[in-house]
Amino acid sequence: SALLIDLGDGMSFKRGRDFSASLGLVPRQYSTGGRERLLGISKRGNGYLRKLLVHGARAAFRYVKDKTDALSLWIKKLSIT
């Protein structure tokens, strides 16, 4: 799968956010003088994999729309935050 090819064994990433940042899925951060600013999504890295992950997340949110099981409620809770 494209994810396994890009991730490898995962040991090169300390945290999940580091992997997300390598794909350009998290906002760029600009900090100076103790002030933090989050800029737009960087969109760097593997664009194909980023597209697959975004479409997969959208499909998951659409699928759980009317469901009430524990996993569906957890996914719905993610969309609120």
DSSP file (Angstrom, degrees, kcal/mol; ACC not computed):
  #  RESIDUE AA STRUCTURE BP1 BP2  ACC     N-H-->O    O-->H-N    N-H-->O    O-->H-N    TCO  KAPPA ALPHA  PHI   PSI    X-CA   Y-CA   Z-CA
    1    1 A S     >        0   0    0      0, 0.0     4,-1.8     0, 0.0     5,-0.2   0.000 360.0 360.0 360.0 157.0    0.0    0.0    0.0
    2    2 A A  H  >  +     0   0    0      1,-0.2     4,-2.0     2,-0.2     5,-0.2   0.846 360.0  56.6 -62.4 -35.2    1.1    3.6   -0.5
    3    3 A L  H  > S+     0   0    0      1,-0.2     4,-2.9     2,-0.2     5,-0.3   0.925 106.9  47.7 -64.4 -45.0    1.0    4.3    3.2
    4    4 A L  H  > S+     0   0    0      1,-0.2     4,-2.3     2,-0.2    -1,-0.2   0.863 110.4  52.5 -65.4 -35.7    3.5    1.4    4.0
    5    5 A I  H  < S+     0   0    0     -4,-1.8    -1,-0.2     2,-0.2    -2,-0.2   0.924 116.4  38.7 -65.7 -43.4    5.8    2.5    1.3
    6    6 A D  H  < S+     0   0    0     -4,-2.0    -2,-0.2     1,-0.2    -1,-0.2   0.874 121.0  43.8 -75.4 -37.6    6.0    6.1    2.6
    7    7 A L  H >< S+     0   0    0     -4,-2.9     3,-1.6     1,-0.2     5,-0.3   0.853  81.3 179.9 -76.6 -36.5    6.0    5.2    6.3
    8    8 A G  T 3< S-     0   0    0     -4,-2.3    -1,-0.2    -5,-0.3    -2,-0.1  -0.503  71.9 -24.7  66.8-135.3    8.5    2.3    6.1
    9    9 A D  T 3  S-     0   0    0     -2,-0.2    -1,-0.3     1,-0.0    -2,-0.1   0.539  84.6-127.0 -87.0  -5.3    9.0    0.9    9.5
   10   10 A G  S X  S+     0   0    0     -3,-1.6     3,-1.3    -6,-0.1    -2,-0.1   0.394  78.1 117.0  81.1  -4.2    7.9    4.2   11.2
   11   11 A M  T 3   +     0   0    0      1,-0.3    -1,-0.1    -4,-0.1    -3,-0.1   0.670  62.4  67.8 -73.9 -15.1   11.1    4.4   13.3
   12   12 A S  T 3  S+     0   0    0     -5,-0.3     2,-0.5     1,-0.0    -1,-0.3   0.541  91.7  72.3 -81.6  -4.0   12.2    7.6   11.6
   13   13 A F    <   -     0   0    0     -3,-1.3     3,-0.1     1,-0.1    -1,-0.0  -0.949  61.3-164.7-114.5 125.1    9.3    9.5   13.1
   14   14 A K  S    S+     0   0    0     -2,-0.5     2,-0.3     1,-0.1    -1,-0.1   0.890  77.8  12.7 -71.5 -39.3    9.3   10.3   16.9
   15   15 A R  S  > S-     0   0    0      1,-0.1     4,-1.2     0, 0.0     3,-0.5  -0.870  78.1-109.3-134.4 164.2    5.6   11.1   17.0
   16   16 A G  H  > S+     0   0    0     -2,-0.3     4,-2.4     1,-0.2     5,-0.2   0.851 117.6  61.0 -61.6 -34.6    2.5   10.7   14.8
   17   17 A R  H  > S+     0   0    0      1,-0.2     4,-2.8     2,-0.2    -1,-0.2   0.846  98.1  57.9 -62.7 -32.9    2.6   14.5   14.2
   18   18 A D  H  > S+     0   0    0     -3,-0.5     4,-1.8     2,-0.2    -1,-0.2   0.904 107.7  46.1 -64.3 -40.1    6.0   14.2   12.7
   19   19 A F  H  X S+     0   0    0     -4,-1.2     4,-1.1     2,-0.2    -2,-0.2   0.921 112.5  50.7 -66.8 -43.2    4.6   11.8   10.1
   20   20 A S  H >X>S+     0   0    0     -4,-2.4     5,-2.6     1,-0.2     4,-0.8   0.903 109.6  51.2 -59.2 -41.3    1.7   14.1    9.4
   21   21 A A  H ><5S+     0   0    0     -4,-2.8     3,-0.6     1,-0.2    -1,-0.2   0.867 103.5  57.9 -65.2 -35.7    4.0   17.0    9.0
   22   22 A S  H 3<5S+     0   0    0     -4,-1.8    -1,-0.2     1,-0.2    24,-0.2   0.785 110.1  45.0 -65.9 -24.7    6.1   15.0    6.5
   23   23 A L  H <<5S-     0   0    0     -4,-1.1    -1,-0.2    -3,-0.5    -2,-0.2   0.576 115.7-115.4 -90.8 -11.6    2.9   14.6    4.4
   24   24 A G  T <<5S+     0   0    0     -4,-0.8    19,-1.1    -3,-0.6    -3,-0.2   0.770  77.2 127.9  82.5  26.6    1.9   18.3    4.8
   25   25 A L      < +     0   0    0     -5,-2.6    -4,-0.2    -6,-0.1    -5,-0.1   0.491  58.1  62.6 -94.7  -4.4   -1.3   17.5    6.7
   26   26 A V  S    S-     0   0    0     -6,-0.4    16,-0.9    -9,-0.1    17,-0.2  -0.878  94.9 -92.3-119.5 153.8   -0.6   19.8    9.7
   27   27 A P  E     -A   41   0A   0      0, 0.0    14,-0.2     0, 0.0    13,-0.2  -0.276  41.4-110.6 -62.6 146.3   -0.3   23.6    9.7
   28   28 A R  E     -     0   0A   0     12,-2.0    11,-3.4    -4,-0.1     2,-0.5  -0.503  33.0-138.6 -70.8 147.0    3.1   25.1    9.3
   29   29 A Q  E     -A   38   0A   0      9,-0.2     2,-0.5    -2,-0.2     9,-0.2  -0.924  18.7-174.0-115.1 134.3    4.3   26.8   12.5
   30   30 A Y  E     +A   37   0A   0      7,-3.1     7,-1.9    -2,-0.5     2,-0.4  -0.968  13.1 176.9-126.5 114.0    6.2   30.1   12.6
   31   31 A S  E     +A   36   0A   0     -2,-0.5     2,-0.3     5,-0.2     5,-0.2  -0.951   7.8 156.6-123.1 137.2    7.4   31.0   16.1
   32   32 A T  E >   +A   35   0A   0      3,-2.2     3,-2.1    -2,-0.4    -2,-0.0  -0.954  66.1   2.2-156.3 138.4    9.4   34.1   17.1
   33   33 A G  T 3  S-     0   0    0     -2,-0.3     3,-0.1     1,-0.3    -1,-0.0   0.820 128.7 -55.7  57.7  33.6    9.9   35.9   20.4
   34   34 A G  T 3  S+     0   0    0      1,-0.2     2,-0.5     0, 0.0    -1,-0.3   0.480 112.7 118.5  79.4   0.8    7.7   33.5   22.3
   35   35 A R  E <   -A   32   0A   0     -3,-2.1    -3,-2.2     2,-0.0     2,-0.4  -0.880  49.9-155.4-104.7 130.1    4.8   34.1   19.9
   36   36 A E  E     -A   31   0A   0     -2,-0.5     2,-0.4    -5,-0.2    -5,-0.2  -0.859  10.6-176.2-105.8 137.3    3.5   31.1   17.9
   37   37 A R  E     -A   30   0A   0     -7,-1.9    -7,-3.1    -2,-0.4     2,-0.6  -0.999  15.3-148.4-129.8 131.0    1.6   31.5   14.6
   38   38 A L  E     -A   29   0A   0     -2,-0.4    -9,-0.2    -9,-0.2     2,-0.1  -0.878  19.7-166.6 -97.7 124.4    0.1   28.6   12.7
   39   39 A L  E     -     0   0A   0    -11,-3.4     3,-0.1    -2,-0.6   -11,-0.1  -0.236  34.2 -63.7 -95.4-172.3    0.2   29.1    9.0
   40   40 A G  E     -     0   0A   0    -13,-0.2   -12,-2.0     1,-0.2    -1,-0.2  -0.076  70.0 -69.0 -68.5 172.8   -1.7   27.2    6.3
   41   41 A I  E     -A   27   0A   0    -14,-0.2    -1,-0.2     1,-0.1   -16,-0.1  -0.436  42.1-142.0 -63.4 133.6   -1.2   23.5    5.5
   42   42 A S        -     0   0    0    -16,-0.9    -1,-0.1    -2,-0.1   -17,-0.1   0.809  13.1-155.2 -73.7 -30.0    2.2   23.1    3.9
   43   43 A K        +     0   0    0    -19,-1.1   -19,-0.2     1,-0.2     2,-0.2   0.797  43.6 139.3  57.8  31.8    1.1   20.5    1.3
   44   44 A R        +     0   0    0    -23,-0.2    -1,-0.2     2,-0.1     2,-0.1  -0.502  39.4  36.0 -94.3 172.4    4.7   19.2    1.0
   45   45 A G  S    S-     0   0    0     -2,-0.2     2,-0.9    -3,-0.1   -22,-0.2  -0.474 110.9  -0.7  87.3-158.3    5.5   15.5    0.8
   46   46 A N     >  -     0   0    0    -24,-0.2     4,-2.2     1,-0.2     5,-0.2  -0.571  56.7-172.4 -76.6 101.7    3.6   12.7   -1.0
   47   47 A G  H  > S+     0   0    0     -2,-0.9     4,-2.2     1,-0.2    -1,-0.2   0.846  83.0  54.9 -64.4 -36.0    0.6   14.4   -2.6
   48   48 A Y  H  > S+     0   0    0      2,-0.2     4,-2.1     1,-0.2    -1,-0.2   0.932 110.8  44.1 -64.4 -45.9   -0.9   11.1   -3.7
   49   49 A L  H  > S+     0   0    0      2,-0.2     4,-2.4     1,-0.2    -2,-0.2   0.892 111.7  53.7 -66.7 -39.7   -0.8    9.6   -0.2
   50   50 A R  H  X S+     0   0    0     -4,-2.2     4,-2.3     1,-0.2    -1,-0.2   0.915 109.2  49.5 -59.5 -42.9   -2.1   12.9    1.3
   51   51 A K  H  X S+     0   0    0     -4,-2.2     4,-2.5     1,-0.2     5,-0.2   0.911 110.0  50.6 -63.5 -43.1   -5.1   12.7   -1.1
   52   52 A L  H  X S+     0   0    0     -4,-2.1     4,-2.3     1,-0.2    -2,-0.2   0.914 111.9  47.3 -61.1 -43.4   -5.8    9.1   -0.2
   53   53 A L  H  X S+     0   0    0     -4,-2.4     4,-2.2     2,-0.2    -2,-0.2   0.898 112.7  48.4 -67.0 -40.6   -5.8    9.9    3.6
   54   54 A V  H  X S+     0   0    0     -4,-2.3     4,-2.3     2,-0.2    -2,-0.2   0.926 113.5  46.6 -66.0 -44.6   -8.1   12.9    3.2
   55   55 A H  H  X S+     0   0    0     -4,-2.5     4,-2.3     1,-0.2    -2,-0.2   0.884 111.8  52.2 -65.6 -37.6  -10.6   11.0    1.0
   56   56 A G  H  X S+     0   0    0     -4,-2.3     4,-2.2    -5,-0.2    -1,-0.2   0.907 109.9  48.4 -63.2 -41.9  -10.5    8.1    3.4
   57   57 A A  H  X S+     0   0    0     -4,-2.2     4,-2.3     2,-0.2    -2,-0.2   0.913 111.0  50.4 -65.0 -42.6  -11.2   10.4    6.4
   58   58 A R  H  X S+     0   0    0     -4,-2.3     4,-2.2     1,-0.2    -2,-0.2   0.911 110.5  49.9 -61.5 -41.9  -14.1   12.1    4.5
   59   59 A A  H  X S+     0   0    0     -4,-2.3     4,-2.3     2,-0.2    -1,-0.2   0.894 109.3  51.9 -64.1 -39.8  -15.6    8.7    3.7
   60   60 A A  H  X S+     0   0    0     -4,-2.2     4,-1.8     2,-0.2    -2,-0.2   0.923 110.3  47.9 -63.5 -44.0  -15.3    7.6    7.3
   61   61 A F  H  < S+     0   0    0     -4,-2.3     4,-0.3     1,-0.2    -1,-0.2   0.892 113.4  47.9 -64.1 -39.1  -17.2   10.8    8.5
   62   62 A R  H >< S+     0   0    0     -4,-2.2     3,-0.8     1,-0.2     4,-0.2   0.878 110.0  53.2 -68.1 -37.0  -19.9   10.3    5.9
   63   63 A Y  H 3< S+     0   0    0     -4,-2.3     3,-0.4     1,-0.2    -2,-0.2   0.854 109.6  46.6 -67.2 -36.6  -20.3    6.6    6.8
   64   64 A V  T >< S+     0   0    0     -4,-1.8     3,-1.3     1,-0.2    -1,-0.2   0.368  78.1 111.9 -90.2   6.2  -20.8    7.2   10.5
   65   65 A K  T <  S+     0   0    0     -3,-0.8    -1,-0.2     1,-0.3    -2,-0.1   0.862  91.4  20.6 -48.3 -49.3  -23.3   10.0   10.0
   66   66 A D  T 3  S+     0   0    0     -3,-0.4    -1,-0.3    -4,-0.2     2,-0.2   0.217 102.2 107.7-108.4  13.5  -26.4    8.1   11.4
   67   67 A K    <   -     0   0    0     -3,-1.3    -3,-0.0     1,-0.1    -4,-0.0  -0.607  44.1-170.0 -96.2 155.1  -24.6    5.4   13.4
   68   68 A T        +     0   0    0     -2,-0.2    -1,-0.1     4,-0.1    -4,-0.0   0.251  43.1 121.1-127.7  10.9  -24.4    5.3   17.3
   69   69 A D  S  > S-     0   0    0      1,-0.1     4,-2.4    -5,-0.0     5,-0.2  -0.266  77.8-100.0 -72.1 168.3  -21.9    2.5   18.0
   70   70 A A  H  > S+     0   0    0      1,-0.2     4,-2.0     2,-0.2     5,-0.1   0.884 121.1  48.1 -59.7 -44.1  -18.8    3.4   20.1
   71   71 A L  H  > S+     0   0    0      1,-0.2     4,-2.3     2,-0.2    -1,-0.2   0.914 112.1  49.6 -64.9 -42.2  -16.4    3.7   17.1
   72   72 A S  H  > S+     0   0    0      1,-0.2     4,-2.5     2,-0.2    -2,-0.2   0.902 110.3  50.4 -63.4 -40.9  -18.8    5.9   15.2
   73   73 A L  H  X S+     0   0    0     -4,-2.4     4,-2.1     2,-0.2    -1,-0.2   0.881 109.7  51.3 -64.4 -37.3  -19.3    8.2   18.2
   74   74 A W  H  X S+     0   0    0     -4,-2.0     4,-1.5    -5,-0.2    -2,-0.2   0.914 110.6  48.1 -65.1 -42.7  -15.5    8.5   18.5
   75   75 A I  H  X S+     0   0    0     -4,-2.3     4,-1.2     1,-0.2    -2,-0.2   0.905 111.3  50.5 -64.8 -41.3  -15.2    9.5   14.9
   76   76 A K  H  X S+     0   0    0     -4,-2.5     4,-0.8     1,-0.2     3,-0.4   0.894 106.8  55.3 -62.2 -38.8  -18.0   12.0   15.2
   77   77 A K  H >X S+     0   0    0     -4,-2.1     4,-1.2     1,-0.2     3,-0.6   0.848 101.4  58.7 -63.3 -34.0  -16.2   13.5   18.3
   78   78 A L  H 3< S+     0   0    0     -4,-1.5    -1,-0.2     1,-0.2    -2,-0.2   0.862 101.4  54.8 -62.2 -35.6  -13.1   14.0   16.2
   79   79 A S  H 3< S+     0   0    0     -4,-1.2    -1,-0.2    -3,-0.4    -2,-0.2   0.728 103.3  56.4 -73.4 -20.0  -15.0   16.2   13.8
   80   80 A I  H <<        0   0    0     -4,-0.8    -1,-0.2    -3,-0.6    -2,-0.2   0.857 360.0 360.0 -77.9 -35.9  -16.1   18.5   16.6
   81   81 A T     <        0   0    0     -4,-1.2    -1,-0.2    -3,-0.1    -2,-0.2   0.471 360.0 360.0 -82.3 360.0  -12.6   19.2   17.9
